[in-house]
Amino acid sequence: MEEKTLRSSMTPLLKAVKLSRLFSLFYLSQISIAMAPNDEYKTRESIRSTLRKHFVIPDVLSVAPNAYASVQYSTFTVNMGNKVDPRYAQHTPSVWWPTEEGGLYTLMMVDADVPNRRNPQYRCRQHWLVVNIPRVDIYNGKTLTEYIGPIAPKNSGLHRVVFLMFRQKGPIEPDEPLITVINRGPNIRTRFLPRNFSAKYSLSDPIAVNFFQVGFPIYQNKEERHSWVRKGITPPRHYVSVTNSTAPRSTPPAENIFGATDYTIVVNGDAVTVPQT
């Protein structure tokens, strides 16, 4: 009788263990799928060619990485220059790149075209910076710059948003202060050069790359704008682009590229009001 009772009490636990194993297998299978290289970018030469075509080399990089990084947002996949409406990139993506057992890595996400491609006097803007990442476990790394989605000021054309991965020699102790989503100051994230950060901490040459392009919005109509207003997620006027040409007709004021008032951005699904300095 006691044996039967014990077996009965163990049944839910055994089911939970089986479900956990199934979930683990599913998760690993999804990682394998996501890490599968894009057929078009299996070689370093094909990666280099695309980076040069879009002037990521030399604007951001000096040399081409050997690998293509897999970057997956909830509604789209980053694919070496594809054009995306930035409202679909307000959540942190899943990112995979080739790793080695015991390796530590640095992830950078930067906008190369600040305030625009013709006059990039604020190149680059940090959108995400994480160091000491064990393999691809980003959330166990050390975040130096918290994620914010892409920003495209009015009439600034398309912006190249670049993901870069570097291998570290070992753990690093950066002296840069944490930049959060609500840090004050319009230029606190700008004038960040991946080359300089990499040299400062003796990182490898970039080992993986990917990028996409944004203009706000790529697809815009009056009803969509009104729906964003009702949801409370419409950027201020400097964030509403009416053109997506790479040669913008005008540039937002250099001293204040964020507009004249407080503004709201969406970070991982939450609206955050950022005070203007």
Phi and psi in degrees as GROMACS dihedral restraints (atoms count N, CA, C in turn):
[ dihedral_restraints ]
;  ai    aj    ak    al  type     phi  dphi    fc
    3     4     5     6     1   -64.1    20    10
    4     5     6     7     1   -38.2    20    10
    6     7     8     9     1   -63.4    20    10
    7     8     9    10     1   -41.1    20    10
    9    10    11    12     1   -64.9    20    10
   10    11    12    13     1   -41.4    20    10
   12    13    14    15     1   -64.3    20    10
   13    14    15    16     1   -42.3    20    10
   15    16    17    18     1   -62.6    20    10
   16    17    18    19     1   -43.6    20    10
   18    19    20    21     1   -62.1    20    10
   19    20    21    22     1   -39.7    20    10
   21    22    23    24     1   -65.2    20    10
   22    23    24    25     1   -40.6    20    10
   24    25    26    27     1   -71.2    20    10
   25    26    27    28     1   -25.2    20    10
   27    28    29    30     1   -81.9    20    10
   28    29    30    31     1   -18.5    20    10
   30    31    32    33     1   -55.6    20    10
   31    32    33    34     1   -49.5    20    10
   33    34    35    36     1   -59.5    20    10
   34    35    36    37     1   -37.5    20    10
   36    37    38    39     1   -65.0    20    10
   37    38    39    40     1   -43.3    20    10
   39    40    41    42     1   -63.3    20    10
   40    41    42    43     1   -39.7    20    10
   42    43    44    45     1   -62.8    20    10
   43    44    45    46     1   -41.4    20    10
   45    46    47    48     1   -63.2    20    10
   46    47    48    49     1   -40.4    20    10
   48    49    50    51     1   -63.6    20    10
   49    50    51    52     1   -43.1    20    10
   51    52    53    54     1   -62.6    20    10
   52    53    54    55     1   -43.3    20    10
   54    55    56    57     1   -63.7    20    10
   55    56    57    58     1   -39.1    20    10
   57    58    59    60     1   -62.2    20    10
   58    59    60    61     1   -41.5    20    10
   60    61    62    63     1   -65.4    20    10
   61    62    63    64     1   -41.0    20    10
   63    64    65    66     1   -63.3    20    10
   64    65    66    67     1   -42.3    20    10
   66    67    68    69     1   -62.8    20    10
   67    68    69    70     1   -42.3    20    10
   69    70    71    72     1   -61.3    20    10
   70    71    72    73     1   -43.2    20    10
   72    73    74    75     1   -63.3    20    10
   73    74    75    76     1   -41.3    20    10
   75    76    77    78     1   -63.5    20    10
   76    77    78    79     1   -45.3    20    10
   78    79    80    81     1   -60.1    20    10
   79    80    81    82     1   -45.8    20    10
   81    82    83    84     1   -64.0    20    10
   82    83    84    85     1   -35.8    20    10
   84    85    86    87     1   -66.3    20    10
   85    86    87    88     1   -36.7    20    10
   87    88    89    90     1   -68.2    20    10
   88    89    90    91     1   -37.8    20    10
   90    91    92    93     1   -62.2    20    10
   91    92    93    94     1   -43.0    20    10
   93    94    95    96     1   -61.5    20    10
   94    95    96    97     1   -41.6    20    10
   96    97    98    99     1   -64.6    20    10
   97    98    99   100     1   -45.6    20    10
   99   100   101   102     1   -65.6    20    10
  100   101   102   103     1   -32.7    20    10
  102   103   104   105     1   -82.3    20    10
  103   104   105   106     1    -9.9    20    10
  105   106   107   108     1   -61.1    20    10
  106   107   108   109     1   128.3    20    10
  108   109   110   111     1   -66.9    20    10
  109   110   111   112     1   143.8    20    10
  111   112   113   114     1   -63.8    20    10
  112   113   114   115     1   128.2    20    10
  114   115   116   117     1   -55.1    20    10
  115   116   117   118     1   -31.9    20    10
  117   118   119   120     1   -73.5    20    10
  118   119   120   121     1   -20.7    20    10
  120   121   122   123     1  -124.3    20    10
  121   122   123   124     1    44.9    20    10
  123   124   125   126     1   -81.8    20    10
  124   125   126   127     1   -21.2    20    10
  126   127   128   129     1  -112.4    20    10
  127   128   129   130     1   154.5    20    10
  129   130   131   132     1   -64.1    20    10
  130   131   132   133     1   -34.7    20    10
  132   133   134   135     1   -64.4    20    10
  133   134   135   136     1   -40.2    20    10
  135   136   137   138     1   -67.9    20    10
  136   137   138   139     1   -36.2    20    10
  138   139   140   141     1   -65.7    20    10
  139   140   141   142     1   -46.8    20    10
  141   142   143   144     1   -59.5    20    10
  142   143   144   145     1   -43.2    20    10
  144   145   146   147     1   -59.7    20    10
  145   146   147   148     1   -44.1    20    10
  147   148   149   150     1   -69.4    20    10
  148   149   150   151     1   -40.0    20    10
  150   151   152   153     1   -63.4    20    10
  151   152   153   154     1   -37.4    20    10
  153   154   155   156     1   -72.0    20    10
  154   155   156   157     1   -38.1    20    10
  156   157   158   159     1   -57.6    20    10
  157   158   159   160     1   -39.1    20    10
  159   160   161   162     1   -99.3    20    10
  160   161   162   163     1     8.7    20    10
  162   163   164   165     1    59.6    20    10
  163   164   165   166     1    23.8    20    10
  165   166   167   168     1   -64.7    20    10
  166   167   168   169     1   -36.5    20    10
  168   169   170   171     1   -98.9    20    10
  169   170   171   172     1   114.2    20    10
  171   172   173   174     1  -106.3    20    10
  172   173   174   175     1     4.0    20    10
  174   175   176   177     1   -61.6    20    10
  175   176   177   178     1   -36.1    20    10
  177   178   179   180     1  -117.6    20    10
  178   179   180   181     1   -41.3    20    10
  180   181   182   183     1  -115.5    20    10
  181   182   183   184     1   154.4    20    10
  183   184   185   186     1   -97.6    20    10
  184   185   186   187     1   -33.3    20    10
  186   187   188   189     1  -130.8    20    10
  187   188   189   190     1   157.0    20    10
  189   190   191   192     1   -86.0    20    10
  190   191   192   193     1   136.1    20    10
  192   193   194   195     1   -67.4    20    10
  193   194   195   196     1   164.9    20    10
  195   196   197   198     1   -80.6    20    10
  196   197   198   199     1   -20.2    20    10
  198   199   200   201     1  -128.0    20    10
  199   200   201   202     1   155.9    20    10
  201   202   203   204     1   -96.4    20    10
  202   203   204   205     1   127.8    20    10
  204   205   206   207     1   -89.0    20    10
  205   206   207   208     1   139.8    20    10
  207   208   209   210     1   -89.7    20    10
  208   209   210   211     1   120.7    20    10
  210   211   212   213     1  -125.6    20    10
  211   212   213   214     1   117.0    20    10
  213   214   215   216     1  -123.7    20    10
  214   215   216   217     1   114.5    20    10
  216   217   218   219     1   -89.4    20    10
  217   218   219   220     1   174.4    20    10
  219   220   221   222     1   -65.5    20    10
  220   221   222   223     1   -29.4    20    10
  222   223   224   225     1  -119.2    20    10
  223   224   225   226     1    -1.8    20    10
  225   226   227   228     1  -158.4    20    10
  226   227   228   229     1   163.1    20    10
  228   229   230   231     1  -111.9    20    10
  229   230   231   232     1   131.6    20    10
  231   232   233   234     1   -69.6    20    10
  232   233   234   235     1   132.3    20    10
  234   235   236   237     1  -142.9    20    10
  235   236   237   238     1    67.6    20    10
  237   238   239   240     1    49.3    20    10
  238   239   240   241     1    57.3    20    10
  240   241   242   243     1   106.9    20    10
  241   242   243   244     1     5.8    20    10
  243   244   245   246     1   -65.2    20    10
  244   245   246   247     1   151.6    20    10
  246   247   248   249     1   -93.2    20    10
  247   248   249   250     1   132.7    20    10
  249   250   251   252     1  -137.6    20    10
  250   251   252   253     1   141.7    20    10
  252   253   254   255     1   -73.7    20    10
  253   254   255   256     1   124.4    20    10
  255   256   257   258     1   -63.5    20    10
  256   257   258   259     1   -18.4    20    10
  258   259   260   261     1   -65.8    20    10
  259   260   261   262     1   -18.3    20    10
  261   262   263   264     1   -87.8    20    10
  262   263   264   265     1     2.5    20    10
  264   265   266   267     1  -122.5    20    10
  265   266   267   268     1    31.0    20    10
  267   268   269   270     1   -88.7    20    10
  268   269   270   271     1    -9.6    20    10
  270   271   272   273     1  -102.0    20    10
  271   272   273   274     1   149.5    20    10
  273   274   275   276     1   -61.6    20    10
  274   275   276   277     1   137.4    20    10
  276   277   278   279     1   -86.4    20    10
  277   278   279   280     1   170.2    20    10
  279   280   281   282     1   -91.0    20    10
  280   281   282   283     1   133.8    20    10
  282   283   284   285     1  -129.8    20    10
  283   284   285   286     1   132.3    20    10
  285   286   287   288     1  -129.6    20    10
  286   287   288   289     1   146.5    20    10
  288   289   290   291     1  -153.1    20    10
  289   290   291   292     1   163.1    20    10
  291   292   293   294     1   -63.7    20    10
  292   293   294   295     1   133.3    20    10
  294   295   296   297     1  -132.8    20    10
  295   296   297   298     1   168.2    20    10
  297   298   299   300     1  -120.1    20    10
  298   299   300   301     1   150.8    20    10
  300   301   302   303     1   -55.9    20    10
  301   302   303   304     1   126.7    20    10
  303   304   305   306     1    81.0    20    10
  304   305   306   307     1     1.4    20    10
  306   307   308   309     1   -75.9    20    10
  307   308   309   310     1   150.7    20    10
  309   310   311   312     1  -116.8    20    10
  310   311   312   313     1   143.7    20    10
  312   313   314   315     1  -137.4    20    10
  313   314   315   316     1   158.6    20    10
  315   316   317   318     1  -117.4    20    10
  316   317   318   319     1   134.7    20    10
  318   319   320   321     1  -114.3    20    10
  319   320   321   322     1   129.9    20    10
  321   322   323   324     1  -124.7    20    10
  322   323   324   325     1   140.3    20    10
  324   325   326   327     1  -128.8    20    10
  325   326   327   328     1   118.0    20    10
  327   328   329   330     1  -134.1    20    10
  328   329   330   331     1   152.7    20    10
  330   331   332   333     1   -99.5    20    10
  331   332   333   334     1   120.8    20    10
  333   334   335   336     1   -83.1    20    10
  334   335   336   337     1    -9.0    20    10
  336   337   338   339     1  -123.5    20    10
  337   338   339   340     1    71.1    20    10
  339   340   341   342     1  -120.1    20    10
  340   341   342   343     1   120.2    20    10
  342   343   344   345     1   -81.1    20    10
  343   344   345   346     1   -14.6    20    10
  345   346   347   348     1  -157.4    20    10
  346   347   348   349     1   172.2    20    10
  348   349   350   351     1   -72.0    20    10
  349   350   351   352     1   -30.9    20    10
  351   352   353   354     1   -70.9    20    10
  352   353   354   355     1   -35.6    20    10
  354   355   356   357     1  -133.7    20    10
  355   356   357   358     1    70.9    20    10
  357   358   359   360     1   -83.0    20    10
  358   359   360   361     1    56.5    20    10
  360   361   362   363     1   -68.0    20    10
  361   362   363   364     1   -15.6    20    10
  363   364   365   366     1  -108.0    20    10
  364   365   366   367     1    13.8    20    10
  366   367   368   369     1   -58.0    20    10
  367   368   369   370     1   135.6    20    10
  369   370   371   372     1  -101.7    20    10
  370   371   372   373     1   161.8    20    10
  372   373   374   375     1   -95.3    20    10
  373   374   375   376     1   129.6    20    10
  375   376   377   378     1   -75.4    20    10
  376   377   378   379     1   128.6    20    10
  378   379   380   381     1  -109.5    20    10
  379   380   381   382     1   -22.9    20    10
  381   382   383   384     1  -165.3    20    10
  382   383   384   385     1   132.8    20    10
  384   385   386   387     1  -146.6    20    10
  385   386   387   388     1   118.6    20    10
  387   388   389   390     1  -132.9    20    10
  388   389   390   391     1   133.2    20    10
  390   391   392   393     1  -119.3    20    10
  391   392   393   394     1   172.7    20    10
  393   394   395   396     1    54.7    20    10
  394   395   396   397     1    41.1    20    10
  396   397   398   399     1   -83.5    20    10
  397   398   399   400     1   120.0    20    10
  399   400   401   402     1   -75.1    20    10
  400   401   402   403     1   110.2    20    10
  402   403   404   405     1    55.2    20    10
  403   404   405   406     1  -118.3    20    10
  405   406   407   408     1  -109.8    20    10
  406   407   408   409     1    19.0    20    10
  408   409   410   411     1   -86.5    20    10
  409   410   411   412     1    76.0    20    10
  411   412   413   414     1   -57.0    20    10
  412   413   414   415     1   -38.3    20    10
  414   415   416   417     1   -77.9    20    10
  415   416   417   418     1    -3.9    20    10
  417   418   419   420     1  -105.0    20    10
  418   419   420   421     1     9.0    20    10
  420   421   422   423     1   -87.2    20    10
  421   422   423   424     1  -177.4    20    10
  423   424   425   426     1  -103.9    20    10
  424   425   426   427     1   115.9    20    10
  426   427   428   429     1   -82.0    20    10
  427   428   429   430     1   124.8    20    10
  429   430   431   432     1  -100.3    20    10
  430   431   432   433     1   -31.7    20    10
  432   433   434   435     1  -132.9    20    10
  433   434   435   436     1   117.1    20    10
  435   436   437   438     1   -70.2    20    10
  436   437   438   439     1   150.0    20    10
  438   439   440   441     1   -67.0    20    10
  439   440   441   442     1   132.7    20    10
  441   442   443   444     1  -130.7    20    10
  442   443   444   445     1   151.7    20    10
  444   445   446   447     1   -71.9    20    10
  445   446   447   448     1   169.5    20    10
  447   448   449   450     1   -60.9    20    10
  448   449   450   451     1   149.8    20    10
  450   451   452   453     1  -125.9    20    10
  451   452   453   454     1   131.1    20    10
  453   454   455   456     1  -131.3    20    10
  454   455   456   457     1    98.8    20    10
  456   457   458   459     1   -60.2    20    10
  457   458   459   460     1   158.7    20    10
  459   460   461   462     1   -54.9    20    10
  460   461   462   463     1   133.0    20    10
  462   463   464   465     1    62.6    20    10
  463   464   465   466     1    20.5    20    10
  465   466   467   468     1   -95.7    20    10
  466   467   468   469     1     4.5    20    10
  468   469   470   471     1    73.0    20    10
  469   470   471   472     1  -160.8    20    10
  471   472   473   474     1   -82.7    20    10
  472   473   474   475     1   141.2    20    10
  474   475   476   477     1  -112.1    20    10
  475   476   477   478     1   134.1    20    10
  477   478   479   480     1   -88.8    20    10
  478   479   480   481     1   117.1    20    10
  480   481   482   483     1  -104.5    20    10
  481   482   483   484     1   115.1    20    10
  483   484   485   486     1  -113.4    20    10
  484   485   486   487     1   132.2    20    10
  486   487   488   489     1  -101.5    20    10
  487   488   489   490     1   130.5    20    10
  489   490   491   492     1  -130.9    20    10
  490   491   492   493     1   139.2    20    10
  492   493   494   495     1  -122.8    20    10
  493   494   495   496     1   136.6    20    10
  495   496   497   498     1  -128.1    20    10
  496   497   498   499     1   147.0    20    10
  498   499   500   501     1   -91.1    20    10
  499   500   501   502     1   136.8    20    10
  501   502   503   504     1   -96.8    20    10
  502   503   504   505     1   153.7    20    10
  504   505   506   507     1   -74.8    20    10
  505   506   507   508     1   -24.8    20    10
  507   508   509   510     1   179.7    20    10
  508   509   510   511     1  -171.6    20    10
  510   511   512   513     1   -60.5    20    10
  511   512   513   514     1   142.2    20    10
  513   514   515   516     1  -120.2    20    10
  514   515   516   517     1   154.6    20    10
  516   517   518   519     1  -120.5    20    10
  517   518   519   520     1    82.7    20    10
  519   520   521   522     1   -64.3    20    10
  520   521   522   523     1   145.9    20    10
  522   523   524   525     1   -97.4    20    10
  523   524   525   526     1     1.8    20    10
  525   526   527   528     1   -70.4    20    10
  526   527   528   529     1   138.1    20    10
  528   529   530   531     1   -72.2    20    10
  529   530   531   532     1   154.9    20    10
  531   532   533   534     1   -64.1    20    10
  532   533   534   535     1   131.6    20    10
  534   535   536   537     1  -106.3    20    10
  535   536   537   538     1   115.2    20    10
  537   538   539   540     1   -97.8    20    10
  538   539   540   541     1   176.3    20    10
  540   541   542   543     1   -69.7    20    10
  541   542   543   544     1   -16.4    20    10
  543   544   545   546     1  -115.4    20    10
  544   545   546   547     1    14.1    20    10
  546   547   548   549     1   -58.6    20    10
  547   548   549   550     1   135.9    20    10
  549   550   551   552     1   -77.5    20    10
  550   551   552   553     1   155.8    20    10
  552   553   554   555     1   108.5    20    10
  553   554   555   556     1   123.0    20    10
  555   556   557   558     1   -68.6    20    10
  556   557   558   559     1   -23.0    20    10
  558   559   560   561     1  -114.7    20    10
  559   560   561   562     1    17.4    20    10
  561   562   563   564     1   -66.4    20    10
  562   563   564   565     1   -25.4    20    10
  564   565   566   567     1   -98.1    20    10
  565   566   567   568     1    -6.2    20    10
  567   568   569   570     1   -92.8    20    10
  568   569   570   571     1   175.1    20    10
  570   571   572   573     1    56.0    20    10
  571   572   573   574     1    39.7    20    10
  573   574   575   576     1  -102.2    20    10
  574   575   576   577     1   121.0    20    10
  576   577   578   579     1  -109.8    20    10
  577   578   579   580     1   116.0    20    10
  579   580   581   582     1   -52.7    20    10
  580   581   582   583     1   -37.3    20    10
  582   583   584   585     1   -59.2    20    10
  583   584   585   586     1   -43.7    20    10
  585   586   587   588     1   -67.8    20    10
  586   587   588   589     1   -42.9    20    10
  588   589   590   591     1   -63.9    20    10
  589   590   591   592     1   -42.1    20    10
  591   592   593   594     1   -62.3    20    10
  592   593   594   595     1   -43.9    20    10
  594   595   596   597     1   -67.1    20    10
  595   596   597   598     1   -39.4    20    10
  597   598   599   600     1   -59.6    20    10
  598   599   600   601     1   -38.2    20    10
  600   601   602   603     1  -109.6    20    10
  601   602   603   604     1    17.6    20    10
  603   604   605   606     1    53.8    20    10
  604   605   606   607     1    44.4    20    10
  606   607   608   609     1   -77.7    20    10
  607   608   609   610     1   164.3    20    10
  609   610   611   612     1   -70.7    20    10
  610   611   612   613     1   171.4    20    10
  612   613   614   615     1   -59.3    20    10
  613   614   615   616     1   155.7    20    10
  615   616   617   618     1   -56.5    20    10
  616   617   618   619     1   135.6    20    10
  618   619   620   621     1  -100.2    20    10
  619   620   621   622     1   -16.8    20    10
  621   622   623   624     1  -155.2    20    10
  622   623   624   625     1   153.0    20    10
  624   625   626   627     1  -150.5    20    10
  625   626   627   628     1   155.5    20    10
  627   628   629   630     1  -162.9    20    10
  628   629   630   631     1   161.4    20    10
  630   631   632   633     1  -161.2    20    10
  631   632   633   634     1   158.2    20    10
  633   634   635   636     1  -137.3    20    10
  634   635   636   637     1   172.0    20    10
  636   637   638   639     1  -121.8    20    10
  637   638   639   640     1   139.7    20    10
  639   640   641   642     1  -130.7    20    10
  640   641   642   643     1   150.0    20    10
  642   643   644   645     1  -141.5    20    10
  643   644   645   646     1   148.4    20    10
  645   646   647   648     1  -107.8    20    10
  646   647   648   649     1   120.6    20    10
  648   649   650   651     1   -93.9    20    10
  649   650   651   652     1   156.8    20    10
  651   652   653   654     1   -61.4    20    10
  652   653   654   655     1   -45.8    20    10
  654   655   656   657     1  -118.4    20    10
  655   656   657   658     1   112.9    20    10
  657   658   659   660     1  -134.5    20    10
  658   659   660   661     1   133.8    20    10
  660   661   662   663     1  -141.3    20    10
  661   662   663   664     1   167.9    20    10
  663   664   665   666     1   -60.3    20    10
  664   665   666   667     1   -43.1    20    10
  666   667   668   669     1   -64.9    20    10
  667   668   669   670     1   -38.6    20    10
  669   670   671   672     1   -62.3    20    10
  670   671   672   673     1   -44.2    20    10
  672   673   674   675     1   -60.3    20    10
  673   674   675   676     1   -42.3    20    10
  675   676   677   678     1   -64.9    20    10
  676   677   678   679     1   -37.2    20    10
  678   679   680   681     1   -67.1    20    10
  679   680   681   682     1   -35.0    20    10
  681   682   683   684     1   -67.0    20    10
  682   683   684   685     1   -38.8    20    10
  684   685   686   687     1   -60.9    20    10
  685   686   687   688     1   -43.5    20    10
  687   688   689   690     1   -63.4    20    10
  688   689   690   691     1   -32.4    20    10
  690   691   692   693     1   -84.2    20    10
  691   692   693   694     1    -7.5    20    10
  693   694   695   696     1    75.4    20    10
  694   695   696   697     1    25.8    20    10
  696   697   698   699     1  -121.8    20    10
  697   698   699   700     1    15.5    20    10
  699   700   701   702     1   -77.4    20    10
  700   701   702   703     1   129.2    20    10
  702   703   704   705     1   -67.8    20    10
  703   704   705   706     1   166.4    20    10
  705   706   707   708     1   -70.2    20    10
  706   707   708   709     1  -179.6    20    10
  708   709   710   711     1   -59.7    20    10
  709   710   711   712     1   -35.8    20    10
  711   712   713   714     1   -70.1    20    10
  712   713   714   715     1    -9.1    20    10
  714   715   716   717     1  -101.0    20    10
  715   716   717   718     1    -1.9    20    10
  717   718   719   720     1  -102.0    20    10
  718   719   720   721     1   104.9    20    10
  720   721   722   723     1   -86.3    20    10
  721   722   723   724     1   134.5    20    10
  723   724   725   726     1  -106.3    20    10
  724   725   726   727     1     1.0    20    10
  726   727   728   729     1  -144.8    20    10
  727   728   729   730     1   151.3    20    10
  729   730   731   732     1  -123.2    20    10
  730   731   732   733     1    24.0    20    10
  732   733   734   735     1   -72.6    20    10
  733   734   735   736     1   154.0    20    10
  735   736   737   738     1   -82.1    20    10
  736   737   738   739     1    -7.9    20    10
  738   739   740   741     1  -115.5    20    10
  739   740   741   742     1    87.5    20    10
  741   742   743   744     1   -64.8    20    10
  742   743   744   745     1   151.8    20    10
  744   745   746   747     1   -79.6    20    10
  745   746   747   748     1   -26.7    20    10
  747   748   749   750     1  -151.4    20    10
  748   749   750   751     1   166.5    20    10
  750   751   752   753     1  -124.7    20    10
  751   752   753   754     1   135.9    20    10
  753   754   755   756     1   -59.5    20    10
  754   755   756   757     1   155.4    20    10
  756   757   758   759     1   -53.2    20    10
  757   758   759   760     1   129.3    20    10
  759   760   761   762     1   -63.0    20    10
  760   761   762   763     1   -33.5    20    10
  762   763   764   765     1   -77.2    20    10
  763   764   765   766     1    -9.7    20    10
  765   766   767   768     1  -155.7    20    10
  766   767   768   769     1    80.8    20    10
  768   769   770   771     1   -82.3    20    10
  769   770   771   772     1    -0.1    20    10
  771   772   773   774     1  -103.0    20    10
  772   773   774   775     1     3.4    20    10
  774   775   776   777     1    96.5    20    10
  775   776   777   778     1   177.8    20    10
  777   778   779   780     1   -97.5    20    10
  778   779   780   781     1    -8.1    20    10
  780   781   782   783     1  -129.3    20    10
  781   782   783   784     1   177.1    20    10
  783   784   785   786     1   -58.2    20    10
  784   785   786   787     1   150.9    20    10
  786   787   788   789     1  -136.6    20    10
  787   788   789   790     1   161.2    20    10
  789   790   791   792     1  -118.1    20    10
  790   791   792   793     1   130.9    20    10
  792   793   794   795     1  -118.8    20    10
  793   794   795   796     1   162.9    20    10
  795   796   797   798     1  -108.8    20    10
  796   797   798   799     1   121.6    20    10
  798   799   800   801     1  -121.2    20    10
  799   800   801   802     1   112.2    20    10
  801   802   803   804     1    51.6    20    10
  802   803   804   805     1    39.3    20    10
  804   805   806   807     1    90.6    20    10
  805   806   807   808     1    -8.4    20    10
  807   808   809   810     1  -107.8    20    10
  808   809   810   811     1   133.4    20    10
  810   811   812   813     1   -77.1    20    10
  811   812   813   814     1   127.5    20    10
  813   814   815   816     1  -123.3    20    10
  814   815   816   817     1   121.3    20    10
  816   817   818   819     1   -87.4    20    10
  817   818   819   820     1   124.8    20    10
  819   820   821   822     1  -108.5    20    10
  820   821   822   823     1   120.2    20    10
  822   823   824   825     1   -70.3    20    10
  823   824   825   826     1   141.4    20    10
  825   826   827   828     1   -83.9    20    10
  826   827   828   829     1   135.6    20    10
